[in-house]
Amino acid sequence: MIPLSVLDLSVVTTATKPAAALRNSIDLARHVDGLGYVRYWLAEHHNLASVASPAPDLMIGQIAAVTKNIRIGSGGVMLPNHAPLVVAERFKMLEALFPGRIDLGLGRAPGTDGATAYALRSRLDRREGDDFLERLQELTLWETRDFPPGHPFNNVVAMPDDSPLPPIWLLGSSGYSSELAAQVGMGFAFAHHFATHDAVDAMTNYRAHFKPSGWRQTPQAILGVAAVAAETDDEAEKLALSMDLNRLRRDRGQYLPLPSVEEALAYPYTDTERASIARNRSRFFVGSPATVMAKLQPLIAATEADELMIITAVYDHEARKKSYSLLADAFGLHSKAAA
């Protein structure tokens, strides 16, 4: 069976305020650590009423401190929002404190709207256009120390200097991201849950064109999916109604807290909106454990994914924990954890 991981957005609901959502993330991480999940990644988003955490590095430290086995990482740090030296320092610190348990996932999107992105970056160096590749190169140079002779950064050391950068993963939802991850020889995580690009194309292309590097000798690809599991198909479908309405609103630029099932049931959907929800459902995997497994297995096989990273954004925290428990059972994680 394929290893399972978690992507957590620290989801804010109409009943769960941001501070409580952050505490729920810590609780969920403890829960899945005991179930045998291999990674727990936290996203970076800003100015979104539905996402509580804008700082994955802070959450990584909190969660690593209360878990034992699971790897904790960023899914991801939006590199254009940060000075590469700051990212290097913070993740070297995390690696020093929790050796062998930290991942550094990097994204090239802002994780927010234009005005907020400007506020985040207005005091950083202003580079023209898409500067992700330049920032990625600088980040790696803080580790390799291969700055050109005479470069002023040769006199700057990212501390703690006796701890390496954690493994680097490039996040993406396009063909460009998979090509870049293959060229630089890093891990790749594909966001199927919101991508319009074909997951099979992106992930097989990554594997086919991967070039070994000092960062990784063999390709490793994670498939990120949105899934909701419950004891029955009907129960899971009901839980997913919150996700359906939330997605509909997000497509309109309305980043509101996750609505309750009752609010979603009472919403007066138009035929156009129902059609939009049906299209979005093609990216969701909802049902009993057997149903979710049956839907996921063809995609896992076609993408040749090395790992499945699951995001479950439902209104009730206990139902979210139950969903991860059911999937752990279905994929045989309990026996792996016991072994």
TIDRENKE-722812 format. One record per atom (N, C-alpha, C): x, y, z. Coordinates in steps of 0.2 Angstrom, whole numbers, padded with zeros to 4 digits, always signed. Atoms other than C-alpha are relative to their C-alpha. Example, Ala and Ser with C-alpha at 12.3 -4.5 7.8 and 13.67 -1.06 7.14 Angstrom:
+0004-0006+0000 +0062-0022+0039 +0004+0006+0000 -0004-0006-0001 +0068-0005+0036 -0004+0005+0003 
//
This chain:
+0004-0006+0000 +0000+0000+0000 +0004+0006+0000 -0003-0006+0001 +0005+0018-0004 +0000+0003+0007 +0000-0004-0006 +0011+0029+0011 -0005+0005+0000 +0004-0006+0000 -0001+0042+0017 +0003+0006+0004 -0002-0006-0004 +0002+0060+0023 -0006+0005+0000 +0005-0005-0001 -0008+0075+0028 +0002+0007-0003 -0001-0008+0001 -0010+0093+0021 -0005+0003+0004 +0005-0003-0004 -0018+0104+0033 +0000+0008-0001 +0000-0007+0001 -0024+0122+0030 -0002+0003+0007 +0002-0003-0006 -0029+0125+0048 -0007+0004-0001 +0006-0002+0003 -0047+0127+0042 -0004+0004+0005 +0005-0004-0004 -0058+0141+0050 -0007-0002-0002 +0007+0001+0002 -0076+0137+0050 -0005+0005+0004 +0005-0005-0003 -0092+0147+0055 +0000-0001+0008 +0000+0002-0007 -0090+0139+0072 +0006+0000+0004 -0006+0001-0002 -0072+0137+0074 +0005+0006-0002 -0004-0006+0001 -0062+0153+0076 +0007-0001-0002 -0007+0001+0002 -0044+0155+0070 +0004-0003+0005 -0004+0002-0006 -0036+0152+0087 -0001-0008+0001 +0002+0007-0001 -0046+0136+0089 +0002-0004-0006 -0002+0004+0006 -0042+0130+0071 +0007-0002+0001 -0007+0002-0001 -0023+0131+0075 +0000-0005+0005 +0000+0005-0005 -0026+0121+0091 -0003-0007-0003 +0002+0006+0004 -0036+0108+0080 +0005-0003-0004 -0005+0002+0004 -0021+0107+0069 +0005-0004+0004 -0005+0003-0004 -0010+0102+0083 -0003-0007+0003 +0003+0006-0002 -0023+0089+0089 -0001-0005-0006 +0000+0004+0005 -0025+0082+0072 +0007-0003-0002 -0007+0003+0001 -0006+0080+0070 +0001-0006+0005 -0001+0005-0005 -0005+0070+0086 -0004-0006-0002 +0005+0006+0002 -0020+0059+0080 +0003-0004-0006 -0003+0003+0006 -0012+0055+0063 +0007-0003+0001 -0006+0003-0002 +0005+0052+0071 -0001-0007+0002 +0001+0006-0003 -0002+0038+0080 -0003-0005-0005 +0003+0004+0005 -0011+0031+0065 +0005-0003-0005 -0005+0002+0004 +0005+0029+0055 +0001+0004-0007 -0001-0005+0005 +0004+0044+0043 +0008+0002+0000 -0008-0001+0000 +0022+0048+0037 +0002+0008+0000 -0002-0007+0000 +0021+0067+0034 -0007+0004+0002 +0005-0005-0002 +0011+0082+0041 +0002+0007-0003 -0002-0007+0003 +0012+0098+0030 -0005+0005+0001 +0005-0006-0001 +0005+0115+0033 +0002+0005-0005 +0000-0005+0006 +0001+0128+0020 +0002+0007+0003 +0000-0008-0002 +0005+0147+0020 -0005+0003-0005 +0004-0004+0003 -0009+0158+0016 -0001+0006+0004 +0000-0006-0004 -0012+0176+0020 -0007+0003-0002 +0006-0004+0001 -0028+0187+0022 -0006-0004-0003 +0006+0004+0001 -0040+0172+0020 -0004-0002+0006 +0004+0001-0006 -0054+0171+0032 -0001-0008+0001 +0001+0007+0000 -0055+0152+0029 +0007-0004+0002 -0007+0004-0002 -0036+0148+0034 +0003+0004+0005 -0003-0004-0006 -0029+0152+0051 +0007+0001+0000 -0008+0000-0001 -0010+0149+0048 +0003+0004-0006 -0004-0003+0005 +0000+0161+0038 +0008-0001+0001 -0007+0001-0001 +0017+0155+0045 +0001-0008+0002 -0001+0007-0001 +0020+0136+0043 +0006-0001+0004 -0006+0002-0004 +0037+0137+0051 -0001+0000+0007 +0002+0000-0007 +0029+0142+0067 -0004-0006+0002 +0004+0006-0001 +0017+0128+0066 +0004-0006+0000 -0004+0006+0001 +0030+0115+0061 +0003-0001+0007 -0003+0001-0006 +0039+0118+0077 -0004-0002+0006 +0005+0002-0005 +0024+0117+0088 -0002-0007-0001 +0003+0007+0001 +0018+0101+0080 +0006-0005+0001 -0005+0005-0001 +0035+0093+0080 +0002-0001+0007 -0002+0001-0007 +0037+0096+0098 -0005-0005+0004 +0005+0004-0003 +0021+0086+0102 -0002-0007-0004 +0001+0006+0003 +0023+0072+0090 +0006-0004+0000 -0006+0004-0001 +0035+0057+0089 +0003-0002-0006 -0003+0003+0006 +0037+0049+0072 -0001+0004-0007 +0002-0003+0007 +0029+0059+0058 +0004+0006-0002 -0004-0006+0003 +0039+0071+0047 -0005+0006+0000 +0003-0006+0000 +0033+0089+0049 +0003+0005-0005 -0002-0004+0005 +0034+0101+0034 -0004+0005-0002 +0004-0006+0003 +0028+0116+0024 -0003-0003-0007 +0003+0002+0006 +0016+0113+0010 -0004+0006-0003 -0008+0000-0001 +0023+0125+0007 +0001+0008+0002 -0002-0007-0001 +0033+0141+0011 -0001+0003-0007 +0000-0003+0006 +0029+0153-0003 +0006+0005-0001 -0006-0003+0000 +0046+0158-0007 +0001+0007-0002 +0000-0008+0002 +0043+0175-0016 -0002+0004+0005 +0002-0004-0005 +0036+0181+0000 +0006+0001+0005 -0005+0001-0006 +0052+0178+0010 +0007+0001-0003 -0007+0000+0002 +0071+0182+0009 +0002-0007+0001 -0002+0007+0000 +0079+0166+0005 +0005-0002+0006 -0004+0001-0006 +0092+0168+0020 -0005-0001+0006 +0005+0001-0006 +0077+0169+0032 -0003-0007+0000 +0002+0007+0001 +0070+0153+0025 +0005-0005+0002 -0006+0005-0001 +0087+0144+0026 +0001+0000+0008 -0001+0000-0007 +0089+0150+0044 -0005-0003+0004 +0006+0003-0003 +0072+0145+0050 +0000-0007+0000 +0001+0007+0001 +0072+0128+0043 +0006-0004+0002 -0006+0003-0003 +0090+0124+0048 -0001+0000+0008 +0002+0000-0008 +0084+0129+0066 -0005-0006+0001 +0005+0005-0001 +0069+0117+0064 +0004-0007-0001 -0004+0006+0001 +0081+0103+0058 +0005-0001+0006 -0005+0001-0006 +0093+0106+0072 -0004-0002+0006 +0004+0002-0006 +0079+0104+0085 -0004-0006-0001 +0004+0006+0002 +0070+0090+0076 +0003-0004-0006 -0003+0003+0005 +0083+0081+0066 -0003-0006-0003 +0003+0005+0004 +0077+0070+0052 -0007+0000+0000 +0007+0000+0000 +0059+0075+0054 -0003+0006-0004 +0003-0006+0003 +0057+0091+0044 +0001+0000-0007 +0000+0000+0007 +0053+0094+0026 -0001+0008-0002 +0000-0007+0003 +0055+0111+0016 -0004+0000-0006 +0004-0001+0007 +0041+0112+0003 -0001+0007-0002 +0000-0006+0003 +0042+0127-0008 -0005+0001-0005 +0004-0002+0006 +0029+0136-0019 +0002+0006-0003 -0002-0006+0003 +0030+0150-0031 -0006+0005-0001 +0005-0005+0000 +0013+0158-0029 +0000+0004+0006 +0000-0005-0006 +0009+0172-0017 -0004-0003+0006 +0004+0003-0005 -0004+0162-0007 -0005+0005+0002 +0005-0006-0002 -0015+0178-0007 -0002+0004-0006 +0002-0005+0005 -0022+0193-0016 +0006+0004-0002 -0006-0005+0002 -0011+0206-0025 +0002+0005+0005 -0001-0005-0005 -0013+0219-0011 +0004-0003+0005 -0003+0004-0005 -0008+0207+0002 +0007-0002-0002 -0007+0002+0002 +0007+0201-0008 +0004+0006+0000 -0004-0006+0000 +0013+0218-0010 +0002+0002+0007 -0002-0001-0007 +0012+0221+0008 +0005-0004+0003 -0005+0004-0003 +0022+0206+0012 +0007+0001-0003 -0006-0001+0003 +0035+0210-0001 +0003+0007-0001 -0002-0007+0001 +0036+0229-0001 +0007+0002+0003 -0006-0001-0003 +0051+0229+0010 +0006-0005-0002 -0005+0005+0002 +0060+0215+0002 +0003+0003-0007 -0003-0002+0006 +0072+0217-0013 -0005-0001-0006 +0005+0001+0005 +0061+0220-0028 +0003-0002-0007 -0002+0003+0006 +0065+0209-0042 -0005-0001-0005 +0005-0001+0005 +0056+0210-0059 -0003-0007-0002 +0003+0006+0002 +0044+0197-0064 +0000-0006+0004 +0000+0006-0004 +0043+0179-0058 +0007-0002+0002 -0007+0001-0002 +0059+0177-0048 +0001-0006+0004 -0001+0006-0004 +0056+0160-0040 +0006-0004-0001 -0006+0004+0002 +0070+0152-0049 +0006+0003+0003 -0006-0003-0002 +0082+0165-0044 +0000-0001+0008 +0000+0001-0008 +0076+0164-0025 +0002-0007+0002 -0001+0007-0001 +0077+0145-0026 +0008-0001+0000 -0007+0001+0001 +0095+0146-0032 +0004+0003+0006 -0004-0003-0006 +0100+0158-0018 -0001-0004+0006 +0002+0004-0006 +0091+0147-0005 +0005-0006+0000 -0005+0006+0000 +0102+0132-0011 +0007+0002+0002 -0007-0002-0001 +0118+0142-0011 +0001+0002+0007 -0002-0001-0007 +0116+0146+0008 +0002-0007+0003 -0002+0007-0003 +0118+0127+0010 +0006-0002-0003 -0006+0003+0003 +0131+0123-0003 +0006+0005+0000 -0005-0005-0001 +0141+0139+0000 +0004+0001-0007 -0003-0001+0006 +0145+0140-0019 -0001+0007-0003 +0001-0007+0003 +0143+0159-0021 +0007+0001-0004 -0006-0002+0004 +0155+0166-0034 +0006+0003+0004 -0005-0003-0003 +0172+0172-0028 -0001+0007+0001 +0001-0007+0000 +0171+0189-0021 -0007+0002+0002 +0007-0001-0001 +0152+0188-0018 +0000+0002+0007 +0001-0002-0007 +0147+0198-0002 -0003-0006+0005 +0003+0005-0004 +0137+0183+0004 +0005-0005+0002 -0005+0004-0003 +0153+0173+0006 +0002+0001+0007 -0002-0002-0006 +0155+0182+0022 -0006-0001+0005 +0006+0001-0004 +0137+0177+0028 -0001-0007+0001 +0001+0007-0001 +0133+0161+0036 -0007-0001+0003 +0007+0001-0003 +0115+0154+0039 +0001-0005+0006 -0001+0004-0007 +0115+0148+0057 -0007-0004+0001 -0005+0004-0002 +0114+0135+0064 +0004-0003-0005 -0003+0003+0006 +0128+0130+0052 +0002-0007+0001 -0001+0007+0000 +0130+0113+0059 -0006-0005-0001 +0006+0004+0001 +0113+0108+0054 -0002+0001-0008 +0002-0001+0007 +0108+0105+0035 -0007+0003-0001 +0007-0001+0002 +0093+0111+0026 -0004-0006+0000 +0004+0007+0001 +0079+0098+0027 -0001-0001-0008 +0002+0002+0007 +0074+0089+0011 -0004+0005-0003 +0004-0006+0004 +0067+0102-0002 -0004-0004-0005 +0005+0002+0004 +0051+0098-0011 -0003+0006-0004 +0003-0005+0004 +0044+0109-0025 -0007-0002-0001 +0007+0001+0001 +0025+0111-0025 -0002+0003-0006 +0003-0003+0006 +0015+0114-0040 -0007-0003-0002 +0006+0002+0003 -0001+0112-0050 +0000+0001-0008 -0001-0001+0007 +0006+0114-0068 +0006-0004-0002 -0006+0003+0003 +0018+0106-0080 +0007+0003+0001 -0007-0004-0001 +0031+0120-0077 +0003-0003+0007 -0002+0002-0006 +0032+0114-0059 +0004-0007+0000 -0003+0007+0000 +0035+0096-0063 +0007+0000-0004 -0006-0001+0004 +0048+0101-0076 +0006+0003+0004 -0006-0003-0004 +0058+0112-0064 +0002-0005+0005 -0002+0005-0005 +0058+0099-0050 +0004-0005-0003 -0005+0005+0003 +0065+0086-0062 +0006+0003-0002 -0006-0003+0002 +0078+0098-0069 +0005+0001+0006 -0005-0002-0005 +0085+0103-0052 +0001-0006+0005 -0001+0006-0004 +0083+0085-0044 -0002+0001+0007 +0003-0001-0007 +0071+0089-0030 -0006-0004+0000 +0006+0004+0000 +0056+0080-0024 -0006+0005-0002 +0005-0003+0004 +0039+0085-0032 -0007-0002+0004 +0006+0001-0003 +0022+0087-0024 -0005+0003-0004 +0005-0002+0005 +0007+0089-0036 -0007+0001+0004 +0006-0002-0003 -0009+0098-0030 -0006-0001-0004 +0005+0002+0004 -0022+0088-0038 -0007+0003+0002 +0007-0002-0003 -0036+0095-0027 -0002+0007-0002 +0003-0006+0004 -0036+0112-0036 +0003+0001-0007 -0004-0001+0006 -0025+0110-0051 -0005-0001-0006 +0003+0001+0007 -0032+0111-0069 +0004-0004-0004 -0005+0004+0004 -0017+0103-0076 -0001-0007+0002 +0001+0007-0001 -0018+0084-0078 +0006-0003+0004 -0004+0003-0005 -0010+0075-0063 +0005-0005-0003 -0004+0006+0003 -0004+0060-0074 +0005+0003-0004 -0005-0003+0004 +0005+0071-0086 +0006+0003+0004 -0005-0003-0004 +0014+0081-0073 +0004-0005+0004 -0004+0004-0004 +0019+0067-0062 +0004-0005-0004 -0004+0005+0005 +0025+0055-0076 +0005+0004-0003 -0005-0004+0003 +0034+0069-0084 +0006+0002+0005 -0005-0001-0005 +0043+0073-0068 +0005-0006+0001 -0003+0006-0001 +0048+0055-0066 +0005-0002-0006 -0004+0002+0006 +0054+0053-0084 +0006+0005-0001 -0006-0005+0001 +0065+0069-0084 +0004+0001+0006 -0004-0001-0006 +0072+0068-0067 +0007-0001-0001 -0007+0000+0000 +0090+0072-0065 +0003+0000+0007 -0002+0000-0007 +0099+0066-0050 +0005+0006+0002 -0004-0006-0002 +0107+0080-0040 +0003-0002+0007 -0002+0000-0007 +0115+0083-0023 -0005+0000+0005 +0006+0000-0004 +0098+0085-0016 -0004-0007+0000 +0004+0006+0001 +0090+0069-0022 +0003-0004-0006 -0003+0004+0006 +0097+0054-0032 -0005-0003-0004 +0006+0003+0004 +0080+0047-0037 -0006+0004+0001 +0006-0004-0001 +0063+0055-0040 -0004-0003+0005 +0005+0002-0005 +0050+0055-0027 -0006+0005-0001 +0005-0005+0002 +0033+0062-0031 -0006-0002+0005 +0006+0001-0005 +0018+0065-0019 -0006+0003-0004 +0007-0002+0003 +0000+0066-0025 -0004+0003+0005 +0004-0004-0004 -0010+0079-0016 -0008-0001-0002 +0007+0001+0002 -0029+0075-0016 -0005+0002+0006 +0005-0002-0005 -0045+0081-0007 -0004-0006+0001 +0004+0006-0001 -0054+0067+0001 -0004+0000+0007 +0004+0000-0006 -0068+0064+0014 -0003-0007+0000 +0003+0007-0001 -0072+0047+0021 -0004+0000+0006 +0005+0002-0006 -0086+0041+0033 -0002-0007+0000 +0002+0007-0001 -0094+0025+0038 -0004-0002-0006 +0004+0002+0006 -0106+0026+0023 +0001+0005-0005 -0001-0005+0006 -0106+0035+0006 -0005+0006+0002 +0005-0006-0002 -0122+0045+0012 +0003+0005+0005 -0003-0004-0005 -0113+0051+0027 +0006+0004-0002 -0005-0004+0003 -0098+0056+0018 -0002+0006-0005 +0003-0005+0005 -0108+0065+0004 -0003+0006+0004 +0002-0006-0004 -0116+0075+0018 +0005+0004+0003 -0006-0004-0003 -0100+0080+0026 +0003+0004-0006 -0004-0003+0005 -0093+0085+0009 -0004+0006-0003 +0004-0006+0003 -0108+0098+0006 +0004+0006+0002 -0003-0006-0002 -0098+0111+0016 +0006+0002-0005 -0006-0001+0004 -0083+0108+0005 -0003+0003-0007 +0002-0002+0007 -0094+0110-0011 -0002+0008+0000 +0001-0007+0000 -0101+0127-0005 +0006+0004+0001 -0007-0004+0000 -0084+0133+0000 +0003+0001-0006 -0003+0000+0007 -0077+0129-0017 -0004+0004-0004 +0004-0004+0005 -0091+0137-0026 +0001+0008+0002 -0001-0007-0003 -0088+0153-0015 +0007+0002-0002 -0007-0001+0002 -0069+0152-0018 +0000+0002-0007 +0000-0002+0007 -0072+0152-0037 -0002+0007-0002 +0003-0006+0001 -0081+0168-0035 +0005+0006+0004 -0004-0005-0004 -0067+0176-0024 -0002+0001+0007 +0002-0001-0007 -0076+0174-0008 +0003-0005+0005 -0004+0005-0005 -0064+0166+0005 -0003+0001+0007 +0003+0000-0006 -0076+0164+0019 +0001-0006+0004 -0001+0006-0004 -0075+0152+0034 -0004-0005-0003 +0004+0006+0002 -0081+0135+0030 -0007-0001+0003 +0007+0000-0002 -0100+0134+0031 -0001-0007+0003 +0002+0006-0003 -0109+0121+0041 -0004-0004-0005 +0004+0004+0004 -0118+0106+0033 -0007+0003-0001 +0007-0003+0000 -0135+0114+0038 +0000+0006-0005 +0000-0005+0004 -0130+0130+0029 +0001-0002-0007 -0001+0002+0007 -0124+0121+0013 -0007-0003-0002 +0006+0003+0002 -0141+0111+0013 -0005+0006-0001 +0005-0006+0000 -0151+0128+0015 +0002+0004-0006 -0002-0005+0005 -0141+0137+0001 -0005-0001-0006 +0004+0000+0006 -0152+0141-0014 +0004-0001-0007 -0004+0001+0006 -0142+0133-0028 -0003+0001-0006 +0003+0000+0007 -0145+0138-0046 +0002-0006-0004 -0002+0006+0004 -0143+0125-0060 +0007+0001-0002 -0007-0002+0002 -0127+0134-0065 +0005-0002+0006 -0004+0002-0006 -0120+0132-0047 +0000-0007+0001 +0000+0007-0001 -0125+0114-0046 +0005-0003-0005 -0004+0003+0006 -0116+0111-0063 +0007+0001+0002 -0007-0002-0002 -0100+0120-0056 +0002-0005+0006 -0001+0005-0006 -0101+0109-0040 +0002-0007-0003 -0001+0007+0003 -0102+0093-0051 +0007+0000-0003 -0006+0000+0003 -0087+0099-0061 +0006-0001+0006 -0005+0000-0005 -0077+0102-0045 +0001-0007+0003 +0000+0007-0003 -0082+0085-0038 +0005-0005-0004 -0005+0005+0003 -0071+0077-0051 +0007+0000+0003 -0007+0000-0003 -0056+0082-0041 -0001-0002+0008 +0001+0002-0007 -0064+0076-0024 -0001-0007+0000 +0001+0007-0001 -0064+0059-0017 -0004-0001+0006 +0005+0000-0006 -0079+0056-0006 -0004-0007+0000 +0003+0006-0001 -0087+0041+0001 +0002-0004+0006 -0002+0004-0005 -0085+0026+0012 +0007-0002-0001 -0007+0002+0001 -0067+0019+0014 +0001-0004-0007 -0001+0005+0006 -0070+0006+0000 -0002+0004-0006 +0002-0004+0005 -0078+0019-0011 +0006+0005-0002 -0006-0005+0001 -0063+0032-0009 +0005-0004-0003 -0005+0004+0003 -0051+0018-0012 -0001-0002-0007 +0001+0002+0007 -0059+0012-0028 +0001+0006-0004 -0001-0006+0004 -0059+0030-0034 +0007+0002-0001 -0007-0003+0000 -0041+0034-0029 +0005-0005-0004 -0004+0004+0003 -0033+0018-0035 +0002+0001-0007 -0002-0001+0007 -0033+0021-0054 +0004+0006+0000 -0004-0006+0000 -0026+0039-0051 +0007-0002+0003 -0007+0002-0003 -0012+0032-0040 +0004-0004-0005 -0003+0004+0005 -0008+0019-0053 +0003+0004-0006 -0002-0004+0006 -0008+0031-0067 +0005+0005+0001 -0005-0005-0001 +0002+0044-0059 +0007-0003+0003 -0006+0003-0002 +0015+0032-0052 +0002+0003+0007 -0002-0004-0006 +0014+0042-0035 +0003-0005+0005 -0004+0003-0005 +0026+0037-0022 -0004+0001+0007 +0003-0001-0007 +0015+0044-0008 -0007+0004-0002 +0006-0004+0001 -0003+0051-0006 -0001+0005+0006 +0001-0005-0005 -0006+0067+0003 -0007+0003+0000 +0008-0001+0000 -0024+0070+0009 -0001+0006+0004 +0003-0006-0003 -0032+0086+0013 -0008-0001+0001 +0007+0001-0002 -0049+0084+0022 -0002+0006+0004 +0003-0006-0003 -0058+0100+0025 -0008+0000+0001 +0007+0000-0002 -0074+0097+0034 -0002+0004+0006 +0002-0005-0005 -0084+0107+0046 +0001-0003+0007 -0001+0003-0007 -0083+0095+0061 +0007-0003+0001 -0007+0002-0001 -0066+0092+0068 +0000-0007+0002 +0000+0007-0001 -0070+0075+0075 -0002-0004-0006 +0001+0003+0007 -0077+0070+0058 +0006+0000-0004 -0006+0000+0004 -0061+0075+0050 +0005-0005+0003 -0004+0005-0003 -0051+0065+0063 -0002-0007-0002 +0003+0007+0002 -0063+0050+0059 +0002-0002-0007 -0002+0001+0007 -0060+0052+0040 +0007-0003+0000 -0007+0003+0001 -0041+0050+0042 +0001-0006+0004 +0000+0007-0003 -0044+0035+0054 -0002-0005-0005 +0003+0004+0005 -0055+0027+0041 +0005-0002-0006 -0005+0000+0006 -0042+0030+0027 +0006-0004+0003 -0006+0003-0002 -0028+0024+0038 -0001-0008+0001 +0002+0007+0000 -0037+0007+0041 -0001-0003-0007 +0000+0002+0007 -0041+0006+0022 +0006-0001-0003 -0007+0001+0003 -0023+0008+0017 +0005-0004+0004 -0004+0004-0004 -0017-0003+0031 +0006+0003+0004 -0005-0003-0004 -0007+0010+0041 +0001-0002+0007 -0001+0002-0007 -0011+0003+0058 +0005-0006+0000 -0005+0006-0001 -0001-0013+0054 +0007+0003-0001 -0006-0002+0001 +0013-0003+0047 +0003+0004+0006 -0003-0003-0006 +0014+0008+0063 +0001-0005+0005 -0001+0006-0005 +0013-0008+0074 +0006-0003-0002 -0006+0004+0002 +0027-0016+0064 +0006+0004+0001 
//
